[in-house]
């Protein structure tokens, strides 16, 4: 299709860092088109392992990808929100080849909290049965890596190199880095910054619903719910007979229940803090600003001294 309009902005991640909320908010803007399928993963061309194939919806062919955007021609901004793009080494170049003028939006979270949130999601869906620290170490040491192959718990929080890849390809001025902490505490201000970055009407932000909670933590109602979630047949039936938004609603309201998030194991927390501290220092140098918002979990550590980063001489090996 020679007249196909490629998306001109991309929400590229990170995983469990607010991409669902950002997608839901921006979808309300009258000048923005985002497809009903939030995460097509087209530019990362993911190839999951058989045991995770049913867990990852994606679009692999150009024809399928174009179909997602068949009603986008009258919108100023056309977007794709796929968190795999931040991690995938090839995604930035693939996007650049079709849309060198694209705007890139990155949203980040404390990498320790991010890894734990991903682990809880995987555990609730029956993907992982190991304790957190054991799951981290086992995943890190796997020889086979990839989206939908391993969980990439540690790799997905190595932000500096991933962001640098987009800055080098698209230019620093075309890469906007947002923080989940800001999206939670001051959503209107964060969205005003994004609309200015995209060059669209900022006033529309004031009519958006910014109070709804998206993707909040819930606990399975029992092991039967975890087994159902992890079974390929139940996933296939859900996708075949229910639109994705209905399936998500049914899953969250009938198979999950509201519950406080379980506390993180202190040994796992300290391990992750030591692993990520050098990474966050590199990120601060790259972005030219301090990032205390990405060290929220450090504040819960008794070894933390207010206003200072813990001294870490070496990155621990899992």
HELIX and SHEET records of a PDB file:
HELIX    1   1 UNK A   19  UNK A   26  1                                   8    
HELIX    2   2 UNK A   42  UNK A   44  5                                   3    
HELIX    3   3 UNK A   50  UNK A   55  5                                   6    
HELIX    4   4 UNK A   62  UNK A   68  1                                   7    
HELIX    5   5 UNK A   84  UNK A   87  1                                   4    
HELIX    6   6 UNK A   91  UNK A   98  1                                   8    
HELIX    7   7 UNK A  111  UNK A  124  1                                  14    
HELIX    8   8 UNK A  132  UNK A  140  1                                   9    
HELIX    9   9 UNK A  155  UNK A  157  5                                   3    
HELIX   10  10 UNK A  159  UNK A  170  1                                  12    
HELIX   11  11 UNK A  172  UNK A  174  5                                   3    
HELIX   12  12 UNK A  180  UNK A  185  1                                   6    
HELIX   13  13 UNK A  187  UNK A  198  1                                  12    
HELIX   14  14 UNK A  203  UNK A  207  5                                   5    
HELIX   15  15 UNK A  223  UNK A  230  1                                   8    
HELIX   16  16 UNK A  232  UNK A  241  1                                  10    
HELIX   17  17 UNK A  244  UNK A  250  1                                   7    
HELIX   18  18 UNK A  251  UNK A  255  3                                   5    
HELIX   19  19 UNK A  266  UNK A  287  1                                  22    
HELIX   20  20 UNK A  292  UNK A  300  5                                   9    
SHEET    1   A 5 UNK A  32  UNK A  34  0                                        
SHEET    2   A 5 UNK A  77  UNK A  81  1                                        
SHEET    3   A 5 UNK A   9  UNK A  11  1                                        
SHEET    4   A 5 UNK A 103  UNK A 108  1                                        
SHEET    5   A 5 UNK A 175  UNK A 179  1                                        
SHEET    1   B 2 UNK A 218  UNK A 220  0                                        
SHEET    2   B 2 UNK A 256  UNK A 258 -1                                        
END                                                                             
